[in-house]
Amino acid sequence: MTRRTLAVVSAGLSQPSSTRLLADQLAAATRDELVRRGSEVQVHVVDLREYAHDVVNNMLTGFAPAALREVIDTVTGADGLIAVTPIFSASYNGLFKSFFDVLDSESLVDRPVLIGATGGTARHSLALEHAVRPMFAYLRSVVVPTAVFAAPEDWSDGTADGALRGRIRRAAGELADQIDHRPPATGPADPFALTTDFLQMLGRGDGAPVS
């Protein structure tokens, strides 16, 4: 049985949070689909509100506190990522953007990503396409075609209605498909690992002795 890890980032600020609710339902649907395909899945949920001060400190100092470092390693070392933000002023919120700003620019290259968002009106749904998707395209992630937006009318007693439930299942299937076609993740990249050998660092790539 293949072991997979799924990182779930929720940038909701309130508690309880519809953003976290959507993130949890996307995670559950993706986990169920991966399990159906024969994988053992471990889900790691990150509530960014718990790390807001650490994110700011990282932006100011360039160094991640220990708790935030662990979160960053979890996100960058996962097989797949679900990222959900509330929409403020027609875009992602500042905490969501700041967290992804402190990641190494190469850390999510070719990583399968499912994006989602919540907002007070369905008119905000286009923010997924003009703001959130371009951010992950810049990071060179593989964003699945279906983005999931949830407005207040999409919920009924904390449960997704039929249309939202269908979007969640479709997006989860797309993410599971991307994950399933890749080898298992080996964890976060070592920032201190050498990408060239010693001779190349000295400007010699032919293997000849260095005088």
C-alpha positions as CSV (number, residue, x, y, z in Angstrom):
1,M,0.0,0.0,0.0
2,T,1.4,3.4,-1.0
3,R,1.7,6.0,1.8
4,R,0.6,9.5,0.9
5,T,0.6,12.8,2.8
6,L,-1.9,15.6,2.2
7,A,-1.3,19.1,3.5
8,V,-4.3,21.3,4.0
9,V,-3.8,25.0,4.5
10,S,-6.8,27.1,5.8
11,A,-6.4,30.9,6.1
12,G,-9.8,31.5,7.8
13,L,-9.6,34.1,10.6
14,S,-12.8,33.4,12.5
15,Q,-13.7,30.5,14.7
16,P,-15.7,28.6,13.7
17,S,-14.7,29.2,10.1
18,S,-16.4,28.4,6.8
19,T,-13.0,28.4,5.2
20,R,-11.8,25.6,7.6
21,L,-15.1,23.8,7.0
22,L,-14.5,23.8,3.2
23,A,-10.9,22.8,3.7
24,D,-11.9,19.8,5.8
25,Q,-14.5,18.7,3.3
26,L,-12.1,18.9,0.4
27,A,-9.5,17.0,2.5
28,A,-12.0,14.3,3.4
29,A,-13.1,13.8,-0.2
30,T,-9.5,13.7,-1.5
31,R,-8.5,11.2,1.3
32,D,-11.5,9.0,0.5
33,E,-10.6,9.0,-3.2
34,L,-6.9,8.1,-2.6
35,V,-7.9,5.4,-0.2
36,R,-10.3,4.0,-2.8
37,R,-7.3,3.8,-5.1
38,G,-5.3,1.8,-2.6
39,S,-3.3,4.5,-0.8
40,E,-2.8,5.0,2.9
41,V,-3.3,8.7,3.6
42,Q,-2.1,11.0,6.3
43,V,-3.8,14.4,6.4
44,H,-2.1,17.4,8.0
45,V,-4.3,20.5,8.6
46,V,-2.7,23.9,9.1
47,D,-4.8,26.7,10.5
48,L,-2.7,29.7,9.6
49,R,-4.4,31.9,12.2
50,E,-2.4,30.0,14.8
51,Y,0.9,31.0,13.1
52,A,0.1,34.6,12.1
53,H,2.7,36.1,14.4
54,D,5.3,33.6,13.4
55,V,4.7,34.4,9.7
56,V,5.1,38.1,10.3
57,N,8.3,37.5,12.3
58,N,9.6,35.3,9.4
59,M,8.9,38.1,6.9
60,L,10.8,40.6,9.1
61,T,13.8,38.5,10.1
62,G,14.1,36.0,7.3
63,F,14.0,33.1,9.7
64,A,11.1,30.9,10.6
65,P,10.5,30.1,14.3
66,A,10.5,26.4,15.1
67,A,6.8,25.9,15.1
68,L,6.4,27.6,11.7
69,R,9.4,25.7,10.3
70,E,7.7,22.5,11.1
71,V,4.5,23.7,9.3
72,I,6.6,24.8,6.3
73,D,8.3,21.4,6.1
74,T,4.9,19.7,6.3
75,V,3.4,21.7,3.5
76,T,6.5,21.5,1.2
77,G,7.1,17.8,1.9
78,A,3.5,16.6,1.2
79,D,2.4,14.7,-1.9
80,G,-0.5,17.1,-2.5
81,L,-1.7,20.5,-1.1
82,I,-5.2,21.9,-0.5
83,A,-5.1,25.6,0.0
84,V,-8.2,27.5,1.0
85,T,-8.6,31.3,1.7
86,P,-11.4,33.6,2.5
87,I,-11.8,36.3,-0.2
88,F,-11.3,39.9,1.1
89,S,-11.6,42.9,-1.3
90,A,-11.7,40.6,-4.3
91,S,-8.5,38.6,-3.5
92,Y,-6.9,36.2,-1.0
93,N,-6.4,37.5,2.5
94,G,-3.1,38.9,3.7
95,L,-2.3,35.9,5.9
96,F,-2.7,33.4,3.1
97,K,-0.4,35.5,0.8
98,S,2.2,36.1,3.5
99,F,2.5,32.4,4.3
100,F,3.2,31.4,0.7
101,D,5.6,34.4,0.4
102,V,7.9,33.0,3.1
103,L,8.2,29.6,1.4
104,D,11.2,29.0,-0.8
105,S,10.2,29.9,-4.4
106,E,11.2,26.4,-5.6
107,S,9.5,24.4,-2.8
108,L,6.1,23.8,-4.5
109,V,7.4,23.2,-8.1
110,D,5.3,20.4,-9.7
111,R,3.3,19.9,-6.5
112,P,-0.4,19.0,-7.1
113,V,-2.6,21.7,-5.6
114,L,-6.3,22.1,-5.1
115,I,-7.5,25.7,-4.5
116,G,-10.6,26.8,-2.7
117,A,-12.1,29.9,-1.3
118,T,-15.1,31.2,0.7
119,G,-16.8,34.6,0.5
120,G,-19.9,36.5,1.5
121,T,-21.3,36.4,-2.1
122,A,-20.9,34.2,-5.1
123,R,-19.6,37.3,-7.0
124,H,-16.2,36.7,-5.3
125,S,-15.8,33.3,-6.9
126,L,-13.8,34.8,-9.8
127,A,-11.0,35.7,-7.4
128,L,-9.9,32.0,-7.5
129,E,-9.1,32.5,-11.2
130,H,-7.7,36.0,-11.2
131,A,-5.7,35.9,-7.9
132,V,-5.3,32.5,-6.3
133,R,-4.6,30.4,-9.4
134,P,-2.0,32.8,-10.8
135,M,-0.1,32.8,-7.5
136,F,0.4,29.0,-7.7
137,A,1.2,29.2,-11.4
138,Y,4.0,31.6,-10.4
139,L,5.2,29.0,-7.9
140,R,5.0,26.4,-10.8
141,S,2.6,24.1,-9.0
142,V,0.2,21.9,-10.8
143,V,-3.2,23.4,-10.0
144,V,-6.1,21.1,-10.7
145,P,-8.7,22.4,-13.2
146,T,-11.6,22.6,-10.7
147,A,-11.4,25.4,-8.1
148,V,-14.0,25.3,-5.4
149,F,-15.8,28.4,-4.1
150,A,-18.4,28.3,-1.3
151,A,-20.8,31.2,-0.6
152,P,-23.1,31.2,2.5
153,E,-26.0,29.8,0.4
154,D,-23.9,26.7,-0.5
155,W,-24.2,25.5,3.1
156,S,-27.0,23.8,5.0
157,D,-26.5,23.3,8.7
158,G,-22.7,23.0,8.1
159,T,-23.1,20.5,5.3
160,A,-22.3,21.3,1.6
161,D,-25.4,21.4,-0.6
162,G,-25.8,19.3,-3.7
163,A,-24.0,21.6,-6.1
164,L,-21.1,22.4,-3.8
165,R,-20.8,18.7,-2.9
166,G,-20.5,17.8,-6.6
167,R,-17.7,20.4,-7.1
168,I,-15.9,19.1,-4.0
169,R,-16.0,15.5,-5.3
170,R,-14.8,16.6,-8.8
171,A,-11.9,18.6,-7.5
172,A,-10.9,15.9,-5.0
173,G,-10.9,13.4,-7.9
174,E,-8.7,15.6,-10.0
175,L,-6.2,16.1,-7.1
176,A,-6.2,12.4,-6.3
177,D,-5.5,11.7,-9.9
178,Q,-2.5,14.0,-10.0
179,I,-1.1,12.5,-6.7
180,D,-1.7,9.0,-7.8
181,H,0.4,9.4,-11.0
182,R,3.5,10.6,-9.1
183,P,6.0,8.8,-6.9
184,P,5.5,9.3,-3.1
185,A,7.0,12.5,-1.8
186,T,10.3,12.2,0.0
187,G,9.8,15.1,2.3
188,P,10.9,18.8,2.1
189,A,14.0,19.6,0.0
190,D,17.2,20.2,2.0
191,P,18.0,23.9,1.6
192,F,21.7,23.1,2.2
193,A,22.0,20.3,-0.3
194,L,24.6,20.8,-3.0
195,T,23.1,20.9,-6.5
196,T,26.5,20.8,-8.2
197,D,29.7,18.8,-7.5
198,F,32.9,20.4,-6.2
199,L,34.6,20.6,-9.6
200,Q,31.6,22.4,-11.1
201,M,31.7,24.9,-8.2
202,L,35.3,25.5,-9.2
203,G,34.4,26.0,-12.8
204,R,35.6,22.6,-14.0
205,G,33.0,20.3,-15.4
206,D,35.3,17.9,-17.3
207,G,36.6,15.9,-14.2
208,A,40.2,16.9,-14.9
209,P,42.5,17.4,-11.9
210,V,42.4,20.9,-10.4
211,S,45.9,22.4,-10.3
